[in-house]
């Protein structure tokens, strides 16, 4: 009887815990070009505050959003400048 209860509790915890895993509230949008990204973020997007600070000496301060930057990393023409 104890084995059945222990097994049931173990299964409940295993599968019950899996059901509480959820997807992120919103996925970062992927833009097809720099033009489309700049419509939403006119000053650009940086992965971190340190990268934004480094860029803001030459350009306007970009929005810091790691998820958006990660989704659109291929559009970054100045990647070598902001590698932090």
C-alpha positions as CSV (number, residue, x, y, z in Angstrom):
1,X,0.0,0.0,0.0
2,X,2.8,2.4,0.8
3,X,4.5,1.7,-2.5
4,X,1.3,2.6,-4.4
5,X,0.9,5.8,-2.5
6,X,4.6,6.7,-2.9
7,X,4.4,5.9,-6.6
8,X,1.2,8.0,-7.0
9,X,2.7,10.9,-5.2
10,X,5.8,10.7,-7.3
11,X,3.9,10.6,-10.6
12,X,1.7,13.5,-9.4
13,X,4.7,15.6,-8.6
14,X,6.4,14.7,-11.8
15,X,3.6,15.3,-14.2
16,X,1.9,18.0,-12.1
17,X,5.2,20.0,-12.1
18,X,5.5,19.7,-15.8
19,X,2.1,21.2,-16.4
20,X,3.1,24.4,-14.6
21,X,5.9,25.1,-17.1
22,X,4.8,27.8,-19.4
23,X,6.1,29.6,-22.4
24,X,7.4,33.2,-22.1
25,X,4.7,35.9,-22.0
26,X,5.7,37.2,-25.4
27,X,8.3,36.1,-27.9
28,X,10.7,38.8,-29.1
29,X,9.7,39.9,-32.6
30,X,12.0,39.0,-35.5
31,X,12.3,41.8,-38.1
32,X,13.0,41.1,-41.8
33,X,15.2,44.2,-42.2
34,X,16.9,47.1,-40.5
35,X,14.2,49.4,-41.9
36,X,11.4,47.5,-40.3
37,X,13.3,47.3,-36.9
38,X,14.0,51.0,-37.0
39,X,10.3,51.8,-37.5
40,X,9.7,50.4,-34.0
41,X,13.0,51.3,-32.5
42,X,14.3,54.5,-34.2
43,X,17.5,54.6,-32.1
44,X,18.2,50.9,-32.4
45,X,18.3,48.0,-29.8
46,X,21.2,47.0,-27.6
47,X,21.7,43.7,-25.8
48,X,22.9,45.3,-22.5
49,X,23.2,48.7,-20.8
50,X,26.9,48.5,-21.2
51,X,26.6,48.1,-25.0
52,X,24.0,50.9,-25.1
53,X,26.4,53.2,-23.2
54,X,29.2,52.4,-25.6
55,X,27.1,53.1,-28.6
56,X,25.5,56.2,-27.2
57,X,28.8,58.1,-27.4
58,X,28.5,57.9,-31.2
59,X,24.8,57.6,-31.8
60,X,21.5,58.2,-30.0
61,X,20.9,55.9,-27.0
62,X,19.4,52.7,-28.1
63,X,16.6,50.8,-26.3
64,X,18.0,48.0,-24.1
65,X,16.2,44.7,-24.8
66,X,18.2,41.5,-24.8
67,X,15.4,39.4,-26.3
68,X,14.7,41.7,-29.2
69,X,18.5,42.1,-29.8
70,X,19.0,38.3,-29.7
71,X,16.1,37.7,-32.2
72,X,17.6,40.2,-34.6
73,X,21.3,39.8,-34.1
74,X,21.8,39.1,-37.8
75,X,20.8,42.6,-38.7
76,X,23.5,44.2,-36.5
77,X,26.1,45.7,-38.9
78,X,28.2,47.0,-36.0
79,X,28.5,43.8,-34.1
80,X,32.2,44.1,-33.6
81,X,31.8,47.5,-32.0
82,X,29.4,46.4,-29.2
83,X,30.7,42.9,-28.3
84,X,30.6,43.2,-24.5
